[in-house]
């Protein structure tokens, strides 16, 4: 009557690894590399430099790893 069933509650995130988690991690890494690498490539192209692409790729990878650790917590 006045009680909530357990199915009405919002589900908590699972801590076990599965294929969906792996795909999310892979997409974070690829998105960071493509976004910041693309920005670095554009900067290299328009500013006539040769160092912004590698910097953009490294920054994208570091940001991706930060977001992955923030989302899934520390490694146990």
C-alpha positions in Angstrom: 0.0 0.0 0.0 2.3 2.8 1.2 5.5 0.9 0.7 7.8 1.2 -2.3 9.0 -1.9 -4.0 12.7 -2.3 -4.6 12.1 -2.0 -8.4 10.9 1.6 -8.0 14.3 2.7 -6.7 16.9 4.0 -9.1 19.5 1.3 -9.8 23.0 1.8 -8.4 25.9 1.6 -10.8 27.4 -1.8 -11.0 31.1 -2.2 -10.0 31.8 -5.4 -11.9 33.4 -5.2 -15.3 31.4 -6.1 -18.4 31.4 -5.5 -22.1 29.5 -2.3 -21.8 32.1 -0.8 -19.5 34.8 -1.8 -21.8 33.1 -0.1 -24.7 32.6 3.1 -22.7 36.3 3.2 -21.7 37.3 2.6 -25.3 35.0 5.4 -26.5 36.3 7.8 -23.9 39.9 7.1 -25.1 39.0 7.4 -28.8 36.9 10.6 -28.3 39.7 12.3 -26.3 42.3 11.4 -28.9 40.1 12.4 -31.8 38.9 15.7 -30.3 42.2 17.0 -28.9 44.3 15.5 -31.7 42.0 17.2 -34.2 42.3 20.5 -32.4 46.1 20.1 -32.4 46.1 19.2 -36.1 44.0 22.3 -36.9 46.3 24.4 -34.8 49.3 23.0 -36.6 47.7 23.6 -40.0 46.7 27.2 -39.4 49.6 28.3 -37.3 52.2 26.4 -39.4 53.7 24.6 -36.4 54.6 20.9 -36.0 54.2 20.4 -32.2 50.5 21.0 -31.5 49.3 17.6 -32.8 51.5 15.5 -30.4 50.6 17.8 -27.5 46.9 17.5 -28.4 47.1 13.8 -28.5 48.8 13.6 -25.1 46.3 16.1 -23.6 43.4 14.1 -25.0 44.7 10.8 -23.6 45.4 12.3 -20.2 41.9 13.9 -20.1 40.3 10.6 -21.1 42.1 8.6 -18.4 41.1 11.2 -15.9 37.4 10.9 -16.9 37.6 7.1 -16.8 39.1 7.1 -13.3 36.5 9.7 -12.1 33.7 7.6 -13.5 34.8 4.1 -12.3 36.7 5.0 -9.2 40.1 3.8 -8.3 41.4 0.5 -9.4 41.1 -2.3 -6.8 
